[in-house]
Amino acid sequence: MNFIGNIIWIVFGGIFIFFEYIIGGLILCLTIIGIPFGIQCFKFAIVGLAPFGVKITDKSSNTGCLSTLMNIIWIFSGGIWIALTHLLFGVLFCITIIGIPFGRQHFKLMNLAFTPFGKSIS
């Protein structure tokens, strides 16, 4: 089911999400300050291309409050709009029974888009 869901996801817009996050990540990596944010965009690109079967977990790290500070900067510099976009698409997909699995994937992406630092993809 994951393979079929990922194929349908890619055909109906997942490839565009992938390229948008890749281009955004490359632009952010042009500056030294933007590199951590660009890496998070690459994380979005991986999940945005094939979200079915991917689990997003909180990882324990030794960064202390650095990931919290980076998440706050991320939220105020555009993460809120990415999360709201995924929320909107998730709600729109969940209106129909056929779209519920795709809506759930948008909710997963919304969770990652709101606070990407300190999360790992498995």
GULUMPA-961028 format. One record per residue: x, y, z of N, C-alpha, C, CB in turn; residue in three letters. Coordinates in steps of 0.1 Angstrom, whole numbers, plus 5000, padded with zeros to 4 digits. Atoms other than C-alpha are relative to their C-alpha. Glycine has a CB too. Example, Ala and Ser with C-alpha at 12.3 -4.5 7.8 and 13.67 -1.06 7.14 Angstrom:
500949885000512349555078500950125000499050005012Ala
499149895000513749895071499250115008500450054986Ser
//
This chain:
500849885000500050005000500950135000499150005012Met
499149884999502950245008500550034986501149975009Asn
499549985013504350194973499050074991500549874993Phe
501149945009501050264955499650145005498749915001Ile
500349864995500350564978501150104996499949995015Gly
498949915004503750714971500050034985501449945003Asn
500149985014503250664933498950104997499849874992Ile
501249915002499850834934500450145005498849955007Ile
499649874995501351114956500950074991500749975014Trp
499049945009504251174932499350054987501149904996Ile
500749965013501951184901499150125003499249884995Val
501049894998499451424917500650115009498849955006Phe
499449884994501851684931501249985009498950065008Gly
498950024992504451524952501450044994500149865004Gly
498849975007507151584926500250165001500049964985Ile
499949854999506351964927500450045014498750064996Phe
499649974986506651964965501549975002499149925010Ile
498650044999509951784962500950114994500349874993Phe
499149905007511452034937499950145007499650024986Phe
500149884992510152334957500850005012498550035004Glu
499150004989511852224988501549994997499649885009Tyr
498650015005515052134969500550144996500249904989Ile
499649865004515152484953500150095012499050054990Ile
500049914988514352654986501349965009498849985008Gly
498950044992517052455004501350044993500149855001Gly
498849955007519652534977500250155002500049964985Leu
499949864998518852904980500450035014498650074996Ile
499749974986519052895018501549965002499149925009Leu
498650044998522452715016501050094993500249864995Cys
499149905006523953004996500750085011499350094990Leu
499449924989524653185029500449905011499050115005Thr
499650084989526453045059498949995010501350055006Ile
501049994990523653155082498849914996499550145002Ile
501150085004521052975061500249854998499550054987Gly
499750145002522752635059499149915009501449975002Ile
500950094992520852475089498650004995500150055015Pro
501450005005517552595074499949934987499550154999Phe
499950075013518552465040500049855002501250044992Gly
500050144997519252125055498649955004501049975011Ile
501450034997515752125070499149994988499550105010Gln
500850015012514352195036500349874992500350124991Cys
499750135007516151895022499349885007501649975000Phe
500850104992514551685050498650004996500150035015Lys
501449995005511151825038499949934986499650145000Phe
500050055014512051725002499949855000501250054993Ala
500150154999512651365012498649955004501149955010Ile
501450044996509351335030499050044990499750065014Val
501049955010507551545004500049924988500350144997Gly
500050095012508551304976499349875003501449984996Leu
500650134998507450984992499649995015500949884996Ala
500350004986505651035026499449875006499150115003Pro
500650124994503950705029501049905005499149934989Phe
499050094994505850465052501150075007500549924989Gly
498949924993508050745066499550045014500450134992Val
500449964987507950805103500950115005500249885010Lys
499349884995508951135119500049985015499350134996Ile
499950024985510251095155500950125005500749875003Thr
499249904993511751335180501349935004499350055013Asp
498750064997515451275184500650075012501050004988Lys
499349944988517451335216501350054995500149905012Ser
498749955005520451555209500650075012499850094988Ser
499249934990523151725229500050154997501349945001Asn
499949865003522352065215499450105010499350034986Thr
500649914989520552195246498850074994501050095005Gly
501149925005518252475237500250054986499850125010Cys
499749955013519752535203498949964990501349954995Leu
501150045009517052335185498750085003499849855001Ser
501249924996514352525204500250144994499850015015Thr
499749875005515952855194499850004984501450055004Leu
500150015015516252745157498549984996500949884995Met
501550025004512552625157499350135002499449905010Asn
500749874998511452965170500450094988500450075013Ile
499649925012513453145142499349944988501550004998Ile
500650065012512052895117498550034999500149845001Trp
501449975000508452955128499750144995499449985014Ile
500349875004508653325125500650054986500750095011Phe
499549975014510653325092499349934989501549985000Ser
500750065010508153125073499449865003500949994988Gly
500550144996507552785090498550005002500749955011Gly
501550004997504052895101499250004987499750135008Ile
500750005013503052955065500049874993500550114991Trp
499950135005504352625054499049905007501449945000Ile
500850094992502552445082498550034998500250035015Ala
501449975003499252635075499649954986499850155001Leu
500350065014499452535038499849855001501250034991Thr
500250144998499852175048498749975007501249935007His
501250014993496952215072498850014991499950105012Leu
501149985010494752355045499849894991500250134992Leu
500150115009495552085021499649875007501349974993Phe
500450124992495151815048498550005002500750005013Gly
501449994998491651945056499249984987499650145006Val
500650025013490751965019499949864995500650094989Leu
500050155003491851605013499149925008501449955000Phe
500850084991490051475043498550024998500350035014Cys
501549985003486651605030499549874993499850124991Ile
500550125007486451295008500649875007500350004985Thr
499550124994486950935020501349954992499049894999Ile
498850045008489450864991501250095004499750014985Ile
498949914997491551165001500649995014499650144997Gly
499550004986491951085038501449955002499149905008Ile
498650044998495250895035501050124995500449884992Pro
499249895005496651195015499950125010499650044986Phe
500149904990495351435041500849975012498550025004Gly
499150044989497051245068501550024998499849855004Arg
498649975003500351275050500350155000500349954986Gln
499849854999499851655048500050045015498850074993His
499949974985499251655086501349965005498849935007Phe
498750044996502451465090501150114996500449864994Lys
499149905005504251725068499850135008499850024985Leu
500349884992502552005088500849995014498550015003Met
499350014988504051865120501550024999499849855006Asn
498649985003507451855105500350144996500549914989Leu
499849875005507052195089500050115011499150044989Ala
500149914989506152365122501250015008498849965009Phe
498850004992509152255142500949894994499749975015Thr
499250115006511752065120501249975008500350054986Pro
498850034993514752095143499749915012500650135005Phe
500250104989515151805167499149884996499450075011Gly
500850115005513151565145500849924990498750054994Lys
499350085010514451275125499049924992501049905007Ser
500850085009513051075096500549865000500050074986Ile
499650145000513050705097499049924991500149935014Ser
//
